[in-house]
C-alpha cells in the first residue's frame, strides 16, 4: 500500500482537510506527490518557477497522480552582495533543506518533484531529497539569456570596480547594470547556480539533458511533462534516491565538475549533499579526482561564452561522452536506467543534432563550446586543495582562473579582519603588488561564510594587481570569481586557526602545483618552518577569543553548529 494511503487510515482528518483545500474525492486515493520549489519574487532564478510547477502538476494529474505545491523561496546572492545580507546565504541552504524535511514528513507523500535554479536552492533541495528519501526527481530551473553583446551578470562586479577607479563612465556602468539580466533563470555563466544544476544531473537525480536549459525555451516545459510521467514510474517501482545515488555517483559529479571548471562552492555543497545520503566526501576527494580529469568547457568565467550555449553544445550528456573513460557508467539515474543506457538513448533519439541546430545561428560548432577530451583547455581539472601551516585542514583555489604568474609565488601579508576593510584598501591603492590580502573572520563561525565577490572582482579587474597579488580568506567566493583567490582556509580564524595569527609583512608562499600554502617568513625575512611553528605558538597565546556579533537568530545558530568548510560547512 502507498504511504499516503496508510497514513489516511491513521489520520482521519486528512481527507476532510484535503477536500477543504479543493481536492476532489477521487484525488484522495491517487499517489500523492509533493512538488517543492523555491518559487518567489526575489530574483530571476525563482520568479519563473511557478509556471514550471504548474506544468509539473498537470503532468502528474494526467498520469494518474495528484501533486501538491509547496514553496520555500530562496534568497539571491547577487542581491545580498555588498552588505550583511550575504552572511545569510550559506545558512539559508540548511534552512531550506530543513523545510523540505518538514514538508515531506509532516504530510503523507509517495514521491516528490523538486524545482530550483540557484546557488543555495539547488543544493538545499538535493540535501532534502537525500534526507526524506522518497521517490524523487529534481528539475533544474534553467539559465537566463545573455544580454546585448553577450553581456552577463558576472561582469558587473568588474565594471563596478572600473567605474570607481574612473576607467569607465557612470553612464556606461549604468547601461551594463540595466541589461545584464534580460530574462528569468540562473545567471548565464558557470557560477554556483549553473554548476549545481549540472551536479544534480551528474548525480543521476535530474533527467538526462535537463541541466541549464534556457529558461525561456519550450524544452524546459517538455522536461516538466516527462518528469510528471516518470515520477509515477519511480513510485510504482519504489525506486528511491538512496537506491540511485552512491559514492560512485558523487565521483562522477566531481569528474564533471573538473571538466566544466565548476564553482568552488561545490566543495561546500557536494559534501553536504553526500552527508544526507550517508556518504562521506571532502576536499581530498575533489583534489584526487580533479587531477585525473581535463578542463574542456569554454563557458565564462573561465571561458568565453554565456552559459546558454552549454545546452546548445549538448549539455551534461556531451561532457559525459567526452570524459566517458573516467566515469562510472553503470550508476542508476531517475530514468530507472544507467548513465550508459541514457547516453545511448540520447544518441539514438537525435538529441545532439537537435541541440546543435541552435549553434548554427551563431556560426559555432559544439567543439567550440565543449572541447574534445584529448584537446582540452587545461589539465588536472580546475580545483586544487592547498595545505600547509596557514591551512592545516586545507584551502581551495580554482586554478583555471589564476594567472600563471601566481602559481608559485611568495607575497607579503596584508591582513584584514573583514571584507569591508579589504575592498576599501584595494580600491584606494593601499594594496601594492607583492601583497597577500588576507581576509579573516569570514568563515562559517565568523560571519556565516559570505562571498568575497566584490574584492576578487576589484583585484582581477586591476591591471597592476591582478597578476601580482593574491587574496586568501577563510570566507568563500562567488562561482563567478576570477583571479588569484584562495578560500575556505581551515581552521578558520574564529576557531583560532593560523589565518588569525598572520601579521603584517609575514611572507606567504603559494605553490599550486605542489598544493601548498605556508607562512615562510616573519616581517619580510625567510625562516625555517620549525621556527615559524614556534612563533605561531607564541602568537596564539596572545590571541583574543573570538566574539561573534550575532547573539541571536539564524546566524548564531549556524555559527554554533557549522562544521569546517572542508567538510561542507553544514549544520551538525
Secondary structure, DSSP 8 states (H G I E B T S, - for coil): --HHHHHHHH-THHHHHHHHTT--GGGTTSEEEEEEE---SSSHHHHTHHHHHHHHHHHHHHTTEEEEEEE-----HHHHTTSGGGGGHHHHHHHHHHHHHHHHHHS--SEEEEEE-SHHHHHHHHHHHHHH-SEEEEEE--B----GGG--TTHHHHHHHHHHTTSS-HHHHHHHHHHS--SSSB-SSSSHHHHHHHHHHHTTSB-TT-TT-BTTSSHHHHHHHHHHHHHHHHHHHT--HHHH--HHHHHHHHHHHHHHT--TTHHHHHHHHHHHTT----HHHHHHHHTT-EE-B-BTTTSSB-THHHHHTTHHHHHHHHTGGGS-TT-B-TTSSBHHHHHHHHHHTTHHHHHHHHHHTTT--HHHHB--GGG-SEES-SEEEEEETTEEEEEEEEGGGS-GGGSEEEEEEEEESSHHHHHHHHHTT-S-TTEEEEE-S-SHHHHS--B-HHHHHHHHT-TTTTTT-EEEESSB--TT--SSEEEEEES-GGGT-GGGG--TT-EEEEETTTTEEEEEEETTEE--HHHHHHHHHHHHHT------S--SHHHHHHHHHB--GGGT--B-
